[in-house]
Amino acid sequence: MKEPYLEVTFWRGRPLAAYYYLPRRPGQKSVRTRRVEPGLVIDLARGGQPIGIEITAPGKLSLAALNQLLRELGFAPVTQADLAPVLAA
């Protein structure tokens, strides 16, 4: 996968959880996690490469907090439109 994308799980019309997929090689899997913000967990592949961000509390997600984390990891920030399915609910 070359481009990041957001996947949101809804329950009764509200976001229950979300996952922001980061670019990764085919077959690459998470071998450990690192909790960074309340409600954000980084999934790391072998060698420490970040491959995704679990958003465990979508109702508390802050665009600024996610973008700060993405910058720290060396990825481009997201826009409000990118997170619309999570931020709207």
Buried (B, 14 or more C-beta within 10 A) or exposed (E): EEEBEBEBEBEEEEBBBBBBBBBBEEEBEBEEEEEBBEBBBBBBBEEEBBBBBBBBBBEEBEBEBBBBBBEEEEBEEBEEEBBEBBBEE
